[in-house]
Structure formats: C-alpha cells, structure tokens
Amino acid sequence: MKTKIKTTALLPISTSIVMALTLFACGSDYGDTAVSESQPQPKEVEPAPIAKFKIGLLPDTQGGSDSTGQTHVALHPMKNVLAHQAAAGVNMVLALGDLTDGGSAEEFAEWTSVAKQYQAKGIEFLPVMGNHETSHAYTVEWIDNMKNYIPEDAVHMPGYEWINYYVVREHVLIFGLAYYNLPVAFQWIKDTVLAKEDNIQHIIVASHDGLIGAKYGLTREQIVDGTKDDDWLYDVQPEIRQFFSDNDVIYVQGHEHQYQRSLITAKPTLETLPSSSTPTGGNYRMGAYTQIMSGNASYKGYEYRYGERELVQMVVSQKNATYSEENGSDHYDVNSAILSFEGEQIDYQAYYAEHQAKSNDASEDFTADWALMDKFSRTTNRCETMVYPNSIAAGTRPVLVFQTQYLTNDCYADDGSFARLVGGSNDTFNRTDTRTRDFSFIPGFTRAETLTDLTRLAYQWLFVFHQNWTPNLNSPYRAVPDADANELIIPETTIDLKEHVTLSWLAANDTESDILIISGTQNQTGMYQNAYGGEKDITVDSGLAFSQTDGSAKAAVTLPVAANKSWDISAALSDTYTAQFTGADSLDENTVNLAHKIDGNWQAITTVECIINLPWSDTMFDNVPARPDSCAGQPLVGLDTDFGNRWWTVLNQDTQLALIKR
C-alpha cells in the first residue's frame, strides 16, 4: 500500500531532518535476471520464483435474532470482508468461528450462500468451530455444511475429525482448531510441527479463542477462574507459550469482537529481553509469539475487560467499537486482516471500517470504507525489541526492559552487514481504558479455595505484582481483594500501548548488500479510547485513577506535531529515529550509497555530495551539520569514515534499507 507523505506535518526540528522520510513499499520483485540481447548468453537455469501466499482473516459473523426469534448470519459485514479480501488477492480465508449465532440450518445456508461465491473464484476456506457452533449446532450439520469448505487434503486430528485439522500451503503450516481445543490439540500440534519442520517456514494456528483474552481468554477462564483439579490447561499452558515462542507461531482468533495484536511471552514479560545476535548463535528472537484477535464482522461489539495481562502479554494494537452510545461509541467496526507470505518474509495489514448496521435488512446494507489500522513486515531472520511509551513515571526502575528510546544492539545479515537503531524517543503512542471486573470463588468447587488463593492465581498467571523491582505500568493496584464481598476486584485502568519493533534481513536483490527491513515504528498516532470504544483526547484527558505506577492517574500527553491522531495509519509518521547500517568488509564505502525502496525500486536516500562524513550523534536531531546549499530538503544520511562502511540515516517511517552502487 502506497503511503502519502505530507512534508508539512513533521516534527518541529531541523528542516533537513524533517525531510528524512523513507517509505517501505510492500512486495518485492524476486529472481529477475537482466540478459543482454546483443550477445548470446549461456543458458542458465533460473531459480523457481517464490510464490506469494495470502491469507484473509474472517472474524465472527453472528447476526443476532429477528422478530420471530430466528438467528442469522451478519451478511452485510461478511460480504464486505470477503469482497475486500478477494480484491486483495487472498488465496485462503480463515473463518475464525461463530460463523453462526444459533447453529441453525438457516444460518449455515446463509453463510455458505456468500462463501460459495468466493470459493468459485478459487479462494479456499478453512473454517473453525466457535462456541456458538459447539453449543448450538449438531455435528452432522457442521460436517454436512463445512465438508465442502474444509480442504480435501486437510489432515484431521485422530478422534477430533472435522473439528481440528491442518493443511500446508507454500511452506506455511496452518492449523484450524475448534473453540476450547488448544489444550486438547497441543500434543498433536507439537508432533506435526516436529514431523514437518524441515519443509515449512511459517506456522499459523487458527482457533476461535486464545490463551490470553481481551474479555475472555483460556487462562482466565480455565485457570484463575477454573474448577478445582481441572488441570487440562493448567498443566500445559506454560509449555504452549514456550513451544509457540520457540517456533515463531502466529496465533489468530475470533471470539472477542474487538481487534487486538499482542505478543504472548514464554517467560514473564519483565524477563523477556530485547533480542540481538551472538557470535556463536547468530540472531535470536525475543521469546514470544504473535497473537491476533481478528476483530469483528457481526452485529455486536465487546468492551475491553481486565486489560493487558501484563505478566505474559504486551499489547501493541487495540481497537474496539461497541455501538454503545451511552458509553460514547456510535458504531461497530468491521475488520479485515491479511497475512502475506513470500519465502521467509511475512507482511501483515489490518483494516477497519465503521458501520451502524444491526440486521440484514436491506436498508442497513453498507459499503465499507476501509482504512489501514495496523501492519508489520518481518522475516524469520530478525532481531526485535519492545519500545515502551514515553509516559513511564519518573523514578520507575527500568528493569532491563522499560526502554522508551529507539535503541537496539547489532543485528546481523548473512553477508556480514549489521544494523541497529541508535536514537529517537517513543513520544507518539495510543492509549486505552479498561472496565472494572471481578473474580469470585466457591470453596470446594473452584481452583481457588480462598480469596488469598484467588489473588495468588491472578498474580501467578495474569498480572504483575507491583513492587519497586517489578513495576506494573498499568497500575500498582492491579488486583485488589475485597474481603467484604469475598471477591477479587480488577479495577478499571488506563493502558499505554507499546511498539514491537523488528529489524529483519533479506538476501540482496538488485543491491550490493543484504536488505534490512525496519518495522513497527509507525502504527500508533496518539489515539485514546475508553473501554467501550468511545473517543477520548490523549492531549486533554487524563487516564483513569491509579493508572500510573506511582498511584496517580496517567497524565495527558503533549504529542509531537507529526502525530495526526487517526486510526487510519496509511499517512502516519513515526517518531523521528535513526538507523545505523554497517556494510560488509568486502564493500568499498566509496563505491556505494545508502538506499531505500520506493514503489518497488531502490533509490539513494540522498545524493553523494550531501552525505555527512561524521558518526551519528543525538545532537544532530537539533543541530544538523553544515551541508552544501544544494542539499536543502534532502534527507539526512551520514557516513562514519573513522569506522569505514558505516552509514546512518534519520527516519520517520518503517522502511527497507540496503547499499547500492553509486
């Protein structure tokens, strides 16, 4: 997707830095070989082109009941999502459960009447059961209606045929699991991954619900709020987190009727350190897997309960819309997300559109006005970090992870190049409120026998217990025992979102060096919403009481001029930051220039005479070294001649960088 850049809406710093903008253009040309027509050339066998495989995510499509009590599929949102994904060229749609509201024959007929139109165009479907199917439908109906959509070559889990299954497409292993089936299927998932690991590059696990929820979540429901001695999840939950992290799984789900992307960590988040590279092991990842709540395609929306489960979760994108006008939300969202796989590269875009439809009545039909709201681009060869918002209370200990600057260690390419981020501050971030909820217990029945038990479970599995050496950025009072009511209160709070920033590498392609992809800097613009999706103003409205680490409310924020406070990130700029790129020793710095990729083509970021022959210094954010007058308006690029082939550039977007011939 092409991003339009307004150079007038940039940070209030030097003009040269203001112009230092780069654009990451999705989609690269692979395997093109230029052959001269003037002389005969030896016939070479060209490498097989890398196939691109696209997956669309279809959220819940429940449509509620009509005046007769008949339940329906939400046809208007469903049609809009599938039309959007078909136009984007998806090969497969993952229908993430709750296809129906009441599991009736009428609803299956409605759902298939839409899906078959796109199946006829060559789009595969992989539907999974939601709780509205497992509760309201019959097995015979599910099989009769879905056997024509579940791929014929799908491998079914023994004992759970037509419930859990997998397929492999273009080296992508895709599991489909029914509601509540992740713990049941985990051993089968492990066995399958181990058997196929030599022939797959990416793993998708698709289900209706997930380990960590926004309103729900298996960990809360089956462990903290769970039944005594019911250990089907309790015994394997840490192992699931570890295995999914080790194998870089992308977990996609429905169920929550809101959009969220987060990292679920194998270890506690405060022990999940930024990643880099070691001399003996090379690049390594953070120890987390990506969880995507796909959003909404129904006629209902949910509020944000409980908030970030910050013990094992780091939220990087969150948006909901409940059409609850008394709570400030005057619409629903419909969501469409697309995962694109090309070799080792993954590109992801998530879109939303507002609507006010509440039934399938023709008068409520709408044409979605889609806007890009979330994205990332990365490869399997990457380093990553979590950049925290610059709203942490003074005096809070950093505990190795609470870094608000764009700073990383070195990340290495296969050709010997290496890169790092060397400056900038995360001053532009989104904020969201949550709703107060509570946990209760029944001695002898629930896992928790006492209020103390319940409090312990909440802090063992969901929340960080606030102490000076383990700060809780969401509130020092995250779970509060109410002895009078014999309940554990999870107070409403305000959460500032983080940025998952990745440095990824691709092999050289029309470049002199391998290619660096920087992603994750550009997804937040200063939006603030309440728990129901109602709009708030982060520059005016304080956060909720006790939401700051010191027990105060999070303060209103002064945003950079470039922050446009919009859910649509297609024209968003990131906070200004600097990337450093060191070329391999085999390259002569006098014959190359630092380039970025624009509309599929590599272009030098600045002309040779405008390159600053100095190492990077943070003082350059405010005091730009002198350059020739002809360089006015050209982006800032420097070359550290004392080191050699070490380049730096000032950026305001995600981008791709490489060295090209001068």
RAVEN-V888511 format. One line per field, one symbol per residue. ss: DSSP state (@ for helix, = for strand, . for the rest). phi: phi as a letter, one per 40 degrees, with the letter a starting at -180 (. if undefined). burial: + if it has 24 or more other ideal C-beta (glycine too) atoms within 12 Angstrom, else -. A space follows every 50 residues. Layout:
ss = ???
phi = ???
burial = ???
This chain:
ss = ..............@@@@................................ .=======...====.....===.@@@@@@@@@@@@@....====..... ....@@@@@@@@@@@@@@@....====...@@@@@@..@@@@@@@@.... ....==........=====..=====.....@@@@@@@@@@@@@@@@@@. .======..........@@@@@@@..=.........@@@@@@@@@@...= ===....========...@@@.....==...==....========..... ....=.......=======..=..@@@....===========..====== =====......@@@......=========..======............. ....===...==.....========.....===.=.===......=.... @@@@@@@@@@@.....=..=.........===....====...===..== ======........=====.......===.....===............. ..........................======.........=======.. ====...@@@.=.....@@@@.......@@@.....====.....===== =...=======.
phi = .cccbbccbbccbddccdccbbbcccgbcbgcbcbcccbcbdcbcccccc ccbbbcbbcdbcbgbcccgccbcccccdccccccccccgccabcccgfcb cbgccccccccccccccccccgccbbcbcbcccccbcbdccdccccccbc dccccccdgbcgbbaabbbfgbcbcbbcdgcdcccdcccdcccccbccbb bbbbbbacbbcbbbbbhdcccbbccccdgcbccdcbdcccdccccdbfcb bbabgcfacababbccbddcbccdbaabccbgcbccgabcbbcchaabba bbcccggdcccbbbcbaaababfbccbgbbabbbbbbbbbbagccbbbbb bbacabcbacddcbcabcccbcbaaaaabccabaabccccbccdgcccfg bccbbcbbccbbcccgcaaacbihbcbbacbacbbcbabbabdgbcdccb ccdccdccccbbbcccadcbcbccicbcbbcbcccfbbcbcdabbccbbc bbbbbbcdagbcbcbcbbahcbcbbgcabccbgccbbccbccccdgccdc gccdcdbcccdcccfaccccbcbcccabbbbbccccccccbbacbbcbfg bcbdcacdcccccaccadccdbbcdcbddccdgcdcbbbcccchcbbaac bbacabbacbcc
burial = +-+-+----++-++-+++++++++++++-+-------------------+ -++++++++++++++-----++++++++++++++++-+-+++++++++++ ++++-+++-+++-++--++---++++++++++++-++---++--++--++ +--++++--+-+++++++++++++++++++++++++-+++-++--+---+ ++++++++++++++++++++++++++------++-+++-++++++-++++ ++++++++++++++++-+++-++++++-----++++++++++++++++++ +++++++++++++++++++++++---+++-++++++++++++++++++++ ++++++++++-----+-+-++++++++++++++++++++++++--+--+- +++++++++++++-+-+++++++++++++++++++++++++----+++-- +-++++++++++++++---++++++++++++-----++++++++++++++ ++++++++++++++++++++++++++++++++++++-+--+-++-++++- ---++-+-++-+++++++++++++++++++++++--+-+--+++++++-- -+++++-+-+++++++---++--++-+---+--+++++++----++++++ ++++++++++--
